[in-house]
Amino acid sequence: MKVAVLCEFSGIVRDAFIAKGHRAVSCDLLPSERPGAHLIEDIMDRDWSGFDLVIAHPPCTHLAVSGARWFKGKEEEQEKALDLVRFILNLDVPMIALENPVSIISTRIRKPDQIIRPWQFGHPEAKTTCLWLKNLPLLKPTNILPKQRWQNQTPSGQNKLGPSPTRWKDRSRTYQGIADAMADQWRGLG
């Protein structure tokens, strides 16, 4: 299967699919943190129709409801972010998964098909993650941690990070357990 992982600089999801034998490439405005097939460009400048599956992680800065207190005066940035989401969801590819935290996508475009949390995939965080899917089954939890391992966490262990120039980047990486579940469960569909 030919897989494009859009708005991914970490290479985590890309490499999970490569490990399962797929041809996968990541694309972001930033260079990849891991060596491998990676395009450094605007995802809107390319035709993705030759791919079987697109997994996208559009920036959530102007979308996530956790930042709602900063929305006033950012209407133009929000519309641009929503246009990117629409671009991804309307790609001419057989299968799409768009990942984002709880956001205005739910009210301005459509509700997510699934809500997952890292603790369902072996990570002791409770970060709520929404998935908007096209022709893909819901992800099944792979390693549910006992409640005492994650219940006293803040919404995400990533949220415990102190202020820094790379905080946004550190918070945006996909958890390995979720990436592995995507590669395991969606690999034979294309």
C-alpha atoms as one frame of an Amber mdcrd trajectory, in Angstrom:
protein
   0.000   0.000   0.000   1.189   3.529  -0.745   0.820   5.770   2.332   1.311
   9.526   2.741   1.577  10.931   6.259   0.890  14.646   6.018   1.960  17.325
   8.495   4.337  14.881  10.173   7.908  15.909  10.957   8.552  13.134  13.507
   8.437  10.174  11.106   6.701   8.043  13.760   3.596   7.110  11.748   5.538
   6.876   8.476   8.039   4.455  10.016   5.277   2.329  11.590   3.866   1.719
   8.103   7.296   1.124   6.575   7.948  -1.492   9.288   4.847  -3.345   8.021
   6.167  -3.387   4.446   4.376  -0.388   2.960   5.757   2.391   0.807   5.266
   5.398   3.050   6.382   8.992   2.897   5.913  11.852   5.328   5.482  15.478
   4.338   5.819  18.651   6.381   7.217  22.156   6.157   9.889  20.975   8.624
  12.600  18.387   8.009  12.008  14.933   9.452  13.473  14.083  12.850  14.218
  10.567  11.580  15.957   9.561   8.381  13.604   8.248   5.741  11.295   9.182
   2.899  10.236  12.746   3.674   9.123  15.724   1.604   9.725  19.256   2.856
   6.937  21.245   1.263   3.428  22.590   1.674   1.026  19.627   1.458  -1.369
  21.744  -0.614   1.232  22.048  -3.407   1.099  18.356  -4.343  -1.369  15.949
  -5.939  -1.856  13.061  -3.473  -4.226  11.059  -5.705  -1.647   8.319  -6.343
  -1.759   7.225  -2.696  -3.987   4.544  -1.161  -4.034   6.050   2.321  -3.437
   9.540   3.682  -2.979  10.077   7.407  -2.877  13.751   8.325  -2.020  15.685
  11.458  -2.837  19.309  10.576  -1.556  21.929  13.038  -4.073  22.465  15.824
  -2.954  25.916  17.006  -6.042  27.668  15.617  -8.372  24.655  15.864  -8.067
  23.060  19.317 -10.679  24.121  21.850  -7.957  24.064  24.517  -6.793  27.353
  22.956 -10.267  28.903  22.698  -9.333  31.788  24.995  -7.014  33.036  22.217
  -9.560  32.692  19.372 -10.779  36.314  19.477  -9.144  38.222  16.665  -7.842
  35.012  15.039 -10.780  34.403  12.695  -8.612  34.627   9.581  -6.109  32.090
  10.968  -8.980  29.777  11.951 -10.490  29.907   8.467  -7.107  29.121   6.928
  -6.690  26.151   9.311 -10.209  24.920   8.485  -9.443  25.261   4.755  -6.451
  22.962   5.262  -8.684  20.413   7.025 -11.211  20.602   4.170  -8.393  20.167
   1.643  -7.250  16.991   3.421 -10.725  15.523   3.907 -11.543  16.127   0.216
  -8.394  14.519  -1.205  -9.010  12.087  -4.047  -7.586   9.059  -2.220  -9.434
   5.875  -1.197  -8.719   6.137   2.542  -8.122   9.108   4.859  -7.500   9.521
   8.573  -7.286  13.040   9.943  -6.103  13.366  13.549  -6.569  16.384  15.819
  -7.440  17.134  19.428 -10.967  18.193  20.366 -11.439  21.162  18.074 -13.714
  23.418  16.090 -13.545  20.879  13.264 -16.411  19.120  15.087 -18.706  22.132
  14.877 -17.506  23.783  11.676 -17.007  20.729   9.423 -18.278  17.524  11.053
 -18.072  15.426  14.188 -15.173  12.962  14.445 -15.756   9.297  13.665 -13.783
   8.193  16.713 -12.195   9.537  19.881  -9.147   7.710  21.227  -6.768   8.211
  24.137  -3.116   7.160  24.515  -3.874   4.966  27.570  -5.832   2.683  25.212
  -2.588   2.039  23.312  -0.076   1.583  26.154   0.788   5.179  27.099  -0.144
   6.557  30.555  -1.727   9.746  29.263  -5.365  10.732  28.920  -4.975  13.109
  25.943  -8.196  13.092  23.930  -7.543  12.616  20.220 -10.215  12.738  17.522
 -10.115  10.846  14.238 -12.047  11.794  11.110 -12.042   8.718   8.869 -12.839
   7.903   5.246 -13.213   4.204   4.345 -11.265   3.077   7.415 -12.430   1.007
  10.382 -12.308   2.438  13.877  -9.040   1.761  15.683  -9.305  -0.995  18.257
  -7.414  -0.438  21.541  -4.274  -2.565  21.686  -2.922  -2.169  25.218  -5.408
  -0.683  27.673  -3.642   0.482  30.813  -5.304   0.108  34.209  -7.091   3.257
  35.364  -4.641   3.907  38.216  -1.854   4.260  35.621  -3.487   7.243  33.888
  -6.387   8.624  35.954  -4.283  11.128  37.907  -2.599  12.467  34.787  -3.298
  15.896  33.434  -5.132  15.671  30.079  -1.770  14.789  28.567   1.687  14.116
  29.904   2.752  16.357  27.058   0.867  19.197  28.755   3.256  18.961  31.703
   5.993  20.357  29.525   7.170  23.750  30.646   7.366  26.736  28.332  10.019
  26.349  25.660  10.559  27.162  21.993   9.891  23.485  21.120   6.860  22.838
  23.369   4.417  22.898  20.426   6.597  20.429  18.571   7.009  18.104  21.554
   3.240  18.066  22.126   2.434  17.277  18.496   4.235  13.930  18.170   2.048
  10.850  17.691   2.341   8.236  20.420   4.119   5.113  19.147   1.321   2.798
  20.331  -1.235   4.720  18.261   1.037   4.733  15.197   1.584   0.973  15.545
  -2.167   0.371  15.867  -2.787   2.350  12.661  -0.130   0.376  10.774  -1.343
  -2.976  12.158  -5.056  -2.414  11.691  -5.111  -0.423   8.465  -2.330  -2.232
   6.585  -4.355  -4.789   4.661  -7.048  -2.448   3.380  -5.401  -1.064   0.270
